[in-house]
Amino acid sequence: MKIRVRYFASLREALGAGETIEAADGSTVAHVRDTLIARGGAHAQALARSRAVRTALDQTLCDESHLLHDNAELAFFPPVTGG
């Protein structure tokens, strides 16, 4: 299934505005984060498990146990963002 991943604030500065990725059926937010971390480089640093990162699924805050669906929008952002 296709997932639209968006990055905000400092994550956007490090990784760009976003991307579309393929995820297996039954994938969770945690699975996608781990897949992105496994890429290494900027993704591994920005999304590292040691960093606090908030998530939203289809513009609703969620935890990493949420299941994804085809064409979902998954957003990653730091816990405090300016505006």
C-alpha positions in Angstrom: 0.0 0.0 0.0 1.1 3.6 -0.6 1.7 5.9 2.3 2.2 9.6 2.0 4.8 10.6 4.6 5.1 14.3 5.6 7.8 15.9 7.8 7.4 19.1 9.7 9.6 21.7 11.5 13.2 20.5 12.1 12.4 17.1 10.5 11.3 18.9 7.3 14.6 20.8 7.4 16.6 17.6 7.6 14.5 15.3 5.3 12.5 17.6 3.0 8.7 18.1 2.8 7.8 14.4 2.4 7.7 11.4 0.2 5.5 8.5 -0.8 6.6 5.0 0.3 5.3 1.5 -0.1 4.3 -0.4 3.1 3.1 -3.9 3.6 -0.5 -4.5 4.6 -0.8 -4.5 8.4 2.0 -2.1 8.8 1.9 0.2 11.8 3.3 3.7 12.3 6.2 2.1 14.2 7.0 -0.1 11.3 7.2 2.8 8.9 9.4 4.8 11.3 11.8 1.8 11.7 11.9 1.3 7.9 12.8 5.0 7.5 15.5 4.8 10.2 17.0 1.7 8.5 17.8 3.9 5.5 20.6 5.4 7.5 21.9 8.9 7.0 19.6 11.8 7.7 16.6 9.6 8.2 18.4 7.6 10.9 19.5 10.7 12.7 16.2 12.7 12.4 13.9 9.8 13.3 16.2 8.0 15.8 14.4 6.2 18.6 16.4 8.3 21.1 14.6 11.4 19.8 11.1 12.5 20.7 9.0 12.4 17.6 5.2 12.9 17.4 3.0 11.3 14.8 -0.3 12.0 13.1 -2.3 9.7 10.9 -4.6 11.5 8.5 -4.2 14.8 10.5 -5.1 13.2 13.8 -2.5 12.7 16.5 -1.7 9.0 17.1 0.7 6.7 18.8 3.0 4.3 16.9 0.7 1.3 17.3 -1.9 2.6 14.9 -2.4 0.5 11.7 -1.9 2.2 8.4 -4.2 2.0 5.4 -3.7 2.6 1.7 -3.3 6.2 0.8 -2.8 7.2 4.4 -1.1 10.5 5.3 1.5 9.9 8.0 3.1 13.0 9.5 6.2 13.1 11.7 7.1 16.2 13.8 9.0 17.2 16.9 6.9 17.5 20.1 7.1 21.4 20.1 6.8 23.3 16.9 6.7 27.0 16.4 4.2 28.8 14.3 
